[in-house]
Amino acid sequence: FKLTFVTIAIIASSANDAVLVLIRNTVSPRSIPKFIEATTDRNAILRSRASRYIKCILRSWPQPDLERFCDDLTKTVQRNLKDAMADVRANARQCFWALRRLWPDRADGIFKGLEPAVVRAITEEGENLLDEEEGNGPTFALRMNALAGGGSRRKTLASPSSSSPSPRLGSASRKIPDDLFEEKGGAKR
């Protein structure tokens, strides 16, 4: 883990790839506290890599294995959304969506307590997501905007009971891609 932020690029890159492969192919909940601790390190590269590892964990490990660390993961995502480094914040926004998939109530609690600029960034990142729980329900971005107390800037979609297909209304009517929660360049689960 310490090799992921050394100055020799080939060693750091290889170590980073090895950690990501290990995370994707093994489930070891005992490693989560180490990754959470690394997200608070002074070294910006280590924080960035650790936030990426947390994102990979949230996306690929089964919920029962993460249940014990739910509070710690929620606090980590919330803290990383306010990090000084843009890469850590970007990973935290993706962690938010993965956390939302596992524990919607906790994610909604995080969302309600965020500053408007952070809410806007999270909403923009997730505006292509549909609320899968209800099939053709409203987009998640519109729902999150309502949770934040803001008005909708987009038109609402036609109800799923209408017989004629609704026209596309920008990016809000797109389906969720199958590989949305996969790492780029990685193998599917």
N, C-alpha and C positions, 0 to 999 in steps of 0.2 A: 504494500500500500504506500509506503514511503517513497518508492521509486516513481510514482506517478507524477511527481512535480520536480524532479531533478532537472538540471540545466542541459543535460545531454538529451537532445530531442528524440533520438531513436530509442533510448532506454525508457524515457517517459511515455512515449507513444505505445511501445510494446507492453509496458506494465499496465497502462490504462486499458488497452485492448484485452489483456489477460484478465483483469478484474471484471470487465464487462461480460466476458465469456463465462467466467465463474458465476457471476450473479444470474445470468440468463439460464444456465444449465444446472445450477444447484440451488437448493433452498436451505439457507443457514441463518435462521433468525438471530442467532447469537452474534452475528456480525453487524446487525443494525445499529447498536449503540456506538460502535467505532465510526460508522459512516455519519451518524448524527453528530458525534463529537467533532469530526473533521469539518463539518459545515460551519463551525464557529472558529476555526483556525485563523490566524493572522495572515497566512499565505493565501492570496487570492486565487491562485491556480488550484490549490488543494480544495478550497471552498467550492470552486466551480466543478471540479471533478467529483467531489463528494455529493454535490447536489444532483449531478447527472446519475450517480450511482443510486441515489434515493429514488430518482425518477424511474430508473430501470427496475428497481425493486418493486415499487408501487404498481408498475405496469405488468410485471411478469410473475410475481409470486402470488400464491393463493391467499385469499383473505384470512382464513383461519390461522395461518402462520404469522400474519402481521397483527392480529388482534391484540396481542399483548403489548405492542409498541404503538398502538393507535394514538394515544395522547402525545407521545414524544414525536411521532411523525407529523401530527397536526401542528404542533408548536414549531417544528422545524420548517415546515412549509410556510407558515405564517411569518416566521422570522426572515426566511430567505426572500420573501416577496419584498422586503424592505432593505435588502443588501445593497452595498455600495457598488458592487460589480454587476454590470448589465447581463453577463452570461449567467450568473447565479440567479438573478431575477427571472430571466427567460426560462431557465430550468424549473424554477419554483412555480411559474405559471403553468407549465406542463404537468408538474407534480400536483397542482391544484386540481386539474381535470382528472388525473388518475385517482387522486384522493376522493374526488366527487363520485367517481365510479364505484369506489369501495364503500364509502361512508358519506352519503349525501347530506345528512344532517350536520355533520362536522364541517363539511366544506361550505355549506350555507352559513354556518356560524362564523367561519373565517371571512367569508365574503361580506357579510353585514358590517364587520368591524373595520373594513379597509377604507383608505382614502379614495376620493373620486378618481384620481389619476390611475391608481392601481386597479380599481374596478373597471375603468375604461380599457386598460391594457388586457386584463383577463377576459373581458367580454369580447374584445376584438379578436383575440387569439382563438376563442371558442365559438365564434359566431356561426361556424359551419356545422356545429353539433346539433343534432335533433334530440329531443327528449325520447329516448328509446323505450322508456317504461310504458308510454301510452301509444306506441306505434307512430301515428301521424300527428302527434300532439304539437304544441307550440315549440319553437326553437328554444334551446336552453338559454341562448343569449337574451332573448326577450324575457324569459322567466327570471334570470339573474338580474336584469335591469329592473324588473318589478320588485324583486327582493330588496334592491338597493334604494328603492323609493323613487327612482327616476321614471320619467315618461318614455314611451317607446318612440324612437325616431323612425322605425320601419313600419310598413303597413302590416297588419295582421294577416296570417294565412287563412285560407278558406277552411271551414270546418271539415273534418274527415268524413262527415256524413253526406256532404254534397255529392251529387251524382256526376257532375262534370269535373274534369281535372282542373286544378287551379293553375294559373299561369305562374311561371317562375318569377319570384320577386327578389332578384339579386341573389346574393350568396346565401340568404337565409333559408332557401328552400332545398338546398342540396342535401343529399344523404351523407351519413358518416362513412368515410372510407374504411375498409376492413383493416388496413394497416395503420390506422391513426395512432394506436398505442404501441407500436413497434418502433424500435430504434432504427434510424436510417442505416442502411447497409447491413443490417442484422438479419438473421434467419427468423422465420415466423415461429411462434410458439407451437 
